Structures are given as C-alpha cells and as structure tokens.
C-alpha cells in the first residue's frame, strides 16, 4: 500500500474512533443532565418530517459550514507555520463591518459590486493581521497575545462603527442597528438549485448561500498555493524547521508577514456569506465567535483544506441540531460538549496516528534497505 | 578477575529498530573494575545498544544481567536504580546554573522539605570529587567552564546518583588531545576505585590506550572480543569495517590563483565578548581551507556571517564581488553551498520527503522551480540523480528524510549542496556521525569538487580529517585566527596545542 494512502486511511480511522469515543463521553454528560442519549442522537439526525423542513435544515447546516470553513482555513495558514493567529475573530468582524459599509456606498453591476466587497473585506482583514505580524518581526511580540488584544479592539471598534459612523437608517420598531442595506447588485445569488436538483423545495429565507462557491474556490486555491507553489514550500519549510528554512534562505520575517496577511485576508471573508447572502448589512446581531471556532475547525481538519471542509461540515451538522435537541428535551449545550470532546480526542488521535505512520515509514525504509544490503 | 561476577552481561540482545542497523544477537561481558571499550563505526549499532542498556529502549530479545542479576529496564531511572549511569556525548547541563546545582538537579538533598541543602550537597560532591580525582569548583557557573570540565561535571552528576557502572558515549569527540589525556586519568582512577566504565568510541588509538577489554561491533552484532594488548589499531580497524580503512588524504594540490572567497575583518561582539575578532582570510579556487578549533570558539558565528544569517562588521566577497549586504537567499543563489554543522537543525526537513529536502535551499533555482510553482517532477528526478550519484540508500525519493540513517541523510545533503555548480562550499563537520563508508564517499566528493575548482571552507572537530583534506589550516581560538599552519607537517597534538591556546600564535606558512 502506498505510504500516502496508508497515512490517509489511518487518519480517517483515527478520526472515526475519536468521534465514537466523543459520542460516548457526551452520552455520559447527557445522562448526567437527566436526558436520554438515544433521543439526543436521534435529534442530530432529525432533519424534520416534511420535505420543506429537511431542506431548511440542510440549508442551515451548509450556511453554518461555509463561514466555519473559511475561518478554519484562515487559522490553518498560520498554524502551518506555527503561527497562532488567534486574531481571526477580530479580523473578520472589522473586515465585515468595513466591507458592508463600503459596499453600501455605491452601486455597480453585480460582479463588480461583489468583487469590490470581497476585495475590501480581504484587504481589511489582511491589514488588521499585518499589525501583529509587524509587531512580531520588529519587536518580537508574541502573536498570541497581540492578536487576542487586537480582538478586543476590533470587536469594540466594529460595535462603535456600526452604531456611529457606519450606521444606516434604523427601520421603525427595529432594535438592532445595522450598516446601510447593500444595493441589490451586492446580493449574492443563492444556490437553492442545489436542493431543487435533488427534488427538495427551496428553503426559507436566504436559502443556501451562494458564497459557498467562493469558499470552495478559496479552499482549492489555498490548497494549490500551499502544496504546489514556491511560497507554499517556504511556508511548509518554515513550519517544519524554522532554523533549516532560515539557513536555506527563506527569510523568517517575510514569511511571518506574508503568512499572517494571507491568514487575515481569508479571515476577512468569514462574515461575507451572511452579509451578502442573507442580512445584506452588518448588524449588531452579526454572528460572533466564528474566529475562535475556526481554531477548533483547523485543529480538527489537520490544517488541510480537505480536512477543514469535513470538520466545518461536522461542526455545522452538530450546530444545526439546536432546535431538535430542545424538542427532545436535551439541553443544547450538549453540542458544545460534543464539539469540545471531538476536537480534543481527534487531536490526540492525530498525534497517535501520525506517530504510527512515521514509525511505519521508518520500518519500511529499514526493511527495504535490508533487502538491498542482504 | 574472570572468576568475579561480571558487572554487566548482555546475551543475545536483538533489537529490530527502524531506520538504522538493528542489533542482533549481541553478547558482551564486562568485568567489574575495568574500562571496557565498545568500538564500531558510526551506525554499527553502538548507540542503540547503549540505549538498551540504559533503559531508553527495550530489547526485543535477549537478557541483560547486572552484577549477576537479570534485569529488565523500562526507563532510564530503572537503570540508574541498578547503578548504571550514562554520560551523553552532548552534554546536558544548564549553562546558567553552578556546577553544584547542575549535579544535584533532579536529586536535590532537601532541608525542611523544600529548601536545597547546599551544605550537604557540597560535602557529598567534594567527597566524590576527592575520591575519584575529579577536580571541579562546585560554585562556578557551567557557562564559564571548558569542555573538559563540563565533562567532569557530567561524570560527577552520574556518580552523585550512585552509579557504579558508567557508560561514556563518545566522550572524546569534543575534546582536544590534552583533555583526552586528563579524561583517561580520571577514568583510571574511577576503575581503581572499583567502578566499571563502558567506553564507546570509534577512535582506535584512544581505545587501545585506555581499555582493558574491547568488544567490536559491526553491522549490529558483536564480531570480536579482544584484549588490547594483542591487537594493533590497524587490526581493530579491519575488524570494525570488515575492509580497509579510508584515509582523508588529498594528494596533489589543485590550488589556483583566483580568489573565490575573501573574508576581511569580520568582527562580531555580543555581551561585550568578541565572538569574532578581526577574522580575515582568502580561499582560492581549488583550495580547501580547514579551520581547526575547539567548538564554540567562533566557528558557528563565522559560518553565519558568511551565509548572511547574522549581521557582522567586515566584508565578505564572493568572486571579487562584495556580497556583505546580500541576503542568505541571494548568497545561495550566487553559488554558496552549505553543509551545516547540525544536519537535523539546519539541513533537513525531517518530516518531509527526500525530494522536498532536495528543494530546500534551492527553492528559487532550477530545476526545483518554474515560475511560481515548485517543479515536482524535475525535483523528483534530480533527487533520483543525487540518490544514484551519491549512493544514498533509500527506498525512494518520496521517503521521509527521518527514515534514513545519518550517513545517508548527510550524503543527500552533500549531493544537494554540490548541485547547481557552487563556487564556494562551507562544509561544517561534513562527516560527523556518519559511517566509514559514507565518510570515504563524502571525502571523495569533496576532493573531486576541489579538483574541479571548488573553494571549500572546512570546519571540523576531526583533526585527521582537517589535516588530511585541507590545503591550508587556520586555527580559531576565542574568535581569532591565531595560527596558520601547513597541514603537511603538523601533528594532531600540536594542532591541539593551538586550539586550546596552550601554544600561542606564531603565523607559520
């Protein structure tokens, strides 16, 4: 069996075992909460009885998965270089509020309008990540600390902007403040045809957000960049062995800055699926916490775009069960417990499986060489 | 003596260990109160064997008896409990602690449960030092100590933990000849005091002068147990290698008049101490300049200065072009190759494939790169070329670097640094930790490249290698080039004198 395939299979097997164990552990928590684990499990797979509710459930899951996927990618870019960009949270919020505001200030044909919004979001996210990067390379400030601090600034700055300079008109009876509503040319077409193709009715509300396509493109592009280009090689080398990379002429400062900016740029996109696909503005009820969840998703996905896609879908699948769990009289905080245990156990499983794979590789080399010299 | 219970008896030890030569069917009997040498080329399985004896690895088969009792160590602390101590090749000392603190670290005598009982510790250390003739000042900081003193601290550390059987792994690798003599005196006193020393080495002259018994290991198994009185170094070497020993000698000079690399007035200070002090030299095409020196006298700084990894004052010229302001990458692209002193730290991506390691350092050059892409196919086939030309033993170019033995990793690095027609090569300890076969091959490659006009800066701790390969020798001591010697009429002893500062600086030609 080729080593690559063996490693992949081993990883998948490890992840499945970890998830099963996590379900076991969560069951204990569910029992402790006085509910029935069987009911809880059923709730996760309960997508609703009617076709329309099935289609709503799928849409909700996909819509949750897209920003999680982007967040995971953003974190993973840093992780590959042993950079802990905890600042994804702040980067996406500040990027979202700026992009939503800029997008509302002009009207252009849809492709231009949307492209400008995407570029602004990526640029703002990248710029906000540049700050800790510069602090790290010039003054040696640990990026974990600086990004956490910058998160507070970003979150509060975004909150200020949406109430102050960037605030739009508040509709009568509305409690939330938002940026001015985007012109229709910025409304990203939905992908309900995806569900219709399998014979399900169109879901309610924004439907399946079309930004899914952009996310897929970003994921594939990132994979190509990381795995096939010179830049990707530099990132990999810096992550695996920074001293060797340095001795080989890969400048550590340049790499820190470019990796952080790339990470921040992707982080800038996290808020766009919601803004372009559904809300059409950045509001005070904008979804928070995606940046932090991205850390878990990246860990779960082992920093590879494919793995992150699976991890984002898994998280979204669990998150979707909020409603059904309540109907089954299971506290929905079970979801968080499950997500937490899954991440922990998968990280452990990854560590174990990668060790097994390395050992096997060494053995195989030793065995084949034994044959040669014998 | 043979009537006594052996201090250590290994029988039929077999270890299927990935990556390097496995141990199989090893039998060694070590008598108490002796220095027992275990010799073998690098990669023969000495280290594995010692790890087994020290409880760092479990044997798959075989028995270990210590003082006649069968033992099964699970961890080094089991071995320590059985009275076995290990002095590692690389010292494991905390520089900013005193000798006393280093010795007691992890086994501190306590006062009132929490306080370090320095008085008791000092008394015990002095008593140990006294009875074994290991003179050190317990209150000095380790960072101020020389290599020989550090080694004594390591030995004391082991004795402090009650060891009666000491394993010394290549203890002389870092010492100059004078310090080796001191160490041997210490060892003789230790065995006179009833302790047993297991001495691992591949330096045969030293082994012959210190050992009471010798066991030879080749390809993972014990091939002979001999009495040092009955064998010559030559015979031992042949037992070790199974064939004739290679020599590092270069024959006719290939030195030209063209200066390939000129270094002038390199100076580097840190914390008020000069790490490099006005270092200047020329290396011409076809010349190997050897730098001798005890480790830590500025060699690493010199390399980093030439590679552009560290800002220094002074100038570096490559082929009459001032490259002082260039980045490391630009210097590499201009034709500087670098075989790093520590291949795991600076030379390899252990968890990446061989072909990715081939790309490392050449990521901006053909054949590794085309435009923004890494040219995987070309990199793979060029790696195959290196594997074939440099005899890198590997299942394939997609194998991870960590699966290769040290010698094969090093051959890959040499092959990589020689590709792309370098003008100048830094070879830092090019054959450290590689087996004799690989050593000979690496020497051959260096000689061939030299004949083809490559300028080489050779930095090595192996004095025979330095004397044998170099066209010119310079000695570095406390960041200064203190002597310029002719390798054709210098002995390792005299070189050692310059290296320790015992002989001071006349410039010879």
Interface residues (C-beta under 8 A of the other chain):
Chain A: X3 X228 X229 X230 X231 X232 X233 X234 X236 X237 X240 X241 X243 X244 X245 X246 X247 X248 X249 X250 X251 X358 X359 X361 X362 X363 X364 X365 X366 X368 X369 X372 X373
Chain B: X17 X18 X19 X20 X22 X307 X309 X327 X328 X329 X330 X331 X332 X333 X338 X340 X345 X346 X347 X348 X349 X350 X351 X352 X356 X359 X360 X361 X363 X364 X369 X372 X373 X374 X376 X393 X394 X395 X398 X399 X400 X402 X403 X404
